[in-house]
Amino acid sequence: MTARSGRHGEGREGEGRAGGSSHGGGSRGANGPRGGGDRGEGDSRVPRERGGNSRGDLRAGGRGTSRGPARPTLRVFTTTLWEYPSQHYTSESGSMQGDKEYVGATPSWVIWQLLQRYTREGDLVVDPMCGSGTTIDVARDLKRRALGYDLSPSRSDIFRADARKVPLENAKADFVFIDPPYSTHVDYSDDPRCIGKLDAGGEDDGRAYYDAMEGVIGEIARVLRPKRYMALYVSDSFKKRAGQRASQSFMPIGFELFDLLRNHFTPIDIIAVVRHNAKLERGNWHKAAEEGNFFLRGFNYLFIAKKES
């Protein structure tokens, strides 16, 4: 979230060098894809199990926690349809990933899946729109280093920066994850630079929003190392406006951003991630969708792409 920003906390202005004690650590190890220096070569292959253990087998163990009932064992998914019954997984330390109360928080298990496939221990993971720090926490769980940036940092280990101008040297990141605003549905920040203030279906046909996101994607390409991977998590949007037909209210944000990604990266795959939004449990929303002849968003896109050079 560069554009989308956190709620509280200061963070450090303009810093962003990897390797400090606040960014975790660890040496390059057994987890992650095979293939020498090219992380995840073979793209959708699952990493080989080492030492008789499942890859990153984080077990709920059938026991409840102080945060609620036990969550299912998290294993690497092997199809392009992903679903998990909780926003977060149960880590070995029992710690939470990010802030479950943060509006627009990324499901931590989605990041876990990506890091298991496309990174190894000691790799540097970067999130230019870090929000409540979910990416940082998952990276540390898996012994990866992490750098998180946000316009309005929510905690001290997130650096203050705009995702269109990340204070990081060229070709430093081994993996980049980003979960940008999906138009203007959430008020992330009072900062006028916030991309979440740009309407993807506005009077300019979303030009300002997509121009801003093109800048973000270009910056990801700059900081990512060649032959490494990135992922973008996003949803289309529907916003009914007075005097507009349903066809004028739909914003195909996923398709538009995928098109921008192809200017810099080679597409690897597209995952459909089932949404467990509280709104989907409310009967009045389903009634409104039926009467208004529109659809509630039931999934997010997860675009996975590779920087070739």
N, C-alpha and C positions, 0 to 999 in steps of 0.2 A: 504494500500500500504505500505509495508515495503519495500517491495521490490520495489514496484513502489513508487516513491517519488514525493514530491511536487516540486514546482518551485522556491519559494522564501520564505523568513522569516526564523527565527532561531528556535523558540521553545525552550523548556528547556530540557537539556540533562539528560537522565536517570531517570527523575522523573515520578511518576505515581500513587500517592495515591488519592483515590476518596475523594470527599467531599469538595474540595477547592472551593472558590467563583467563580473561573473561569469555574467550571464544572457544573453550573446550580444547581438544587436541586428540592425540593418538597417532599411532604409526600406521602406514599402509599395511593392510592385513588381508584376511581371507575373504571377507564379505565382498559382495559386488560381482559384477559380470566378469567372465573370463575374457582373455584376448589381449594380454600384454598391456601396452600403453593405451589402447583404445577402449575406454570403459564401455561396457555393454555391447561390444561388437557382437553381431548376431541379433541385435536389437531385442527381440521378445524372449530370448532364452532365459531360463531361470538359472541363477547361480548354483554351482555344484554344492551339495551339502558337505561340510567338513566335520571330521571328528565324530560322526554319528549324530550330530544335532541338526535339526531343521534350521533353515536360514532365519536367523533372528527370531527364534521361536519364543515369542513373548506370551506366556501362558497366564490366563486369568485364574487357572487352577481350581475353578469351581467354587472359589470363596468370594464372599462379598467384600467390599471395601467401605471405607467411611464415606465414599462418594456415591455409593449405590450398589446394585447387584453386580456380580462378576460379568466381565465381558468375554466373548468367545476368544479362543486362541487365534492370534493373528498370524497368518501364513501368507506367503507370496501368492497373489492371485494369478491365474493363468488364462483368463479370458478378457475380452474387452468390455465386459459389463461388471462393474464393481459395486458391491453393496456391503455395508457393515452396520450393525444395529446401534452403534454409538458414535458420537462425535469424536471421542478419544479412545485410545487403547490403554490397557493396563501395563505400565512399564514395570521393569524389574525393581526399580527403586520406589515405585508407588507414587511418583511425582506426576503432577498434571502437566500436559503440554499446552502452553499458552494459557489463555484465560477463557474459561467456558462461558463467561458472561459477556465477552467482547462481541459486539454486534458485527456480524459478517466474518466470524472466525472460520478459518479453514479446518476441515476435519483432519486431525493429526494423522490418522491411519492412512490417508491418501499420500501424505509426504513420506511416511514410513515405507509404503510400497515402492515409491519412486527411488528412494535412497538405497533400498535393498538391491534394486536392479541395476542402477546406473552409477553407483559410487562405491568406494572402498573406504576402509578405515583410514583416517588421516586426510581424506580429501576435503577440499574447501567448498562448502555449500553457501550460496549467497541468495538472499531474499530481498529484493529492492523495495518491497511493499510489505514490511514485516508485521505490521499490526500489533498483536499481543505477544509475538515472539514464538509462535508455534513451531516454525521451521527451525529456529535455533534449538529449541528443547528436543525435538526429534533427532536433529543432527547429533547433539550431545549424547542422547540415549544410545546412538549407534556408533559412537566414537569417531564422528566426523567433526572437523572444525566448521565454524559457522560465522557468517557476518550478516547482520540484519540492518536494514535502513528504513526510515519512515520520515515523513514530513513532521509528524507529531509523535515522537517516541513514547511508548507506554511504559518503558522500563529502562534502567540504566545501561543495559548491554545492547541496546538498539541505538544506532547512530542516526543523527538528524541529517537527512538528505532527501532531495527530490530524485525519484527513480529515473528521471531524464538526464540526471547529472550525478552519477554515483562516484564518490571519491575513492575510486579503486583503480589500480593500474590496469593496463590492457592485458588480456589473456591471463588472468589470475585465478578465475573460478573453475572448479571441476564440475560443478552443477549449479544451475540457477532455477529456482522455483518462484513463480509469481501468481498471485491471486488478486487481480485488479478489481476496481469497482465495476459493477454492471450498470452503468448509467447513473441515475440520480436517486435511486431508491433508498439509500442510507445516507444520513448526514454524518459523514466521518470527521469533518474538521471545519473550522472557521477560516483556515488558511485559503486565500484566494487561488493558490496554485493547485489545490486539490482537484484531481481528475474526477473525483466523485461528484463534483459540481457541474460537470459537463454532460449535457443530455445527448445520449446516443440516438435519440429520435426527435431532436429539437428542430427549430425552424431552419437551421443550417444543414438539416439531414444528418446531423451527428458529426459534421466535418471536424469541429474543434475537438471532440472526444477522440475520434480516430487519428487525427494528427498528433494529439498528445500521446496516444498509445503507440503510434509508430516511432515516436521519440524514445519511449520506454523500451520497445523491442530492439531498436538499434543500439541502445546502451547495453542491453543484455548481450548482444552479439559482440560488443567491444570487450566486455570484461570476461567473457567465457573463453576458455582455452579451446584451440582447434581439436576436433575429434571428440568433443565432449557434448553433453546433453543438457537440455533445458525442458521445463514443463510449464504450461500455462493452464490455469484452472478458471473456467468462466461459464457463465450461463447466458442464454438469450434472454430477452426481456419483453414484457408486454405491459403497456401502460395506457389505459383507456383515457382518451382526452375528449372533452366536449366537442361535438360536431364532427368527430372522426369515425370512420368505419373501422371495424376490427383489423382489416388488412393494413390500415395506416398506423395502427398502434403497436404492431409487432416490430421488434428490433432484433434482427439476426446477428447479434454481437459476436457469437461464436464464429460464424462463417467469415465475417469481416476481419476478425483478428487472425484467424487461420490464414487468410489471404496475405495479411501483412507479415506473418511469420515466414511465409515462403520466400519473401524477399531476402531473407538472411539465413534461413536454415533449411535443412532437408527434413521433410516430415517422416517420422518414424511410425507413429500410430495415433489413433484417436480412441480414447476410453470414454464410455458413458458411465458416469458416477450417479447412482440413485440418490436423490435428495430425501432427507428425513426432516423436512421443514415443519415447524409447528403449525403453520397455516394449512398444510395439507391434511391435518387432522381435524380441521374445523369445518363442520357441515355448512356454515353460512358461506364460506369461500367457494365450496363446490356448487352450491346453489347459484351463486352469482355467476360462476363460470358457465354453468348450463344456460342460465337465462340470458347472459350476455354473449353467448356463443364464442367463448374464448377458452384457452387452456391454461391451467396452472403449470408452472415449471416443475417437471418431475425428475429432471436430471441436469447435471452439469457436464460440460465437455472438459476433458483433460487432454490437451494437445501435447504430445511428446515430439521433440525435434532435436536435430543434431547439427552442430556447427562443423562444416566440412574443413574449412581452412581459415 
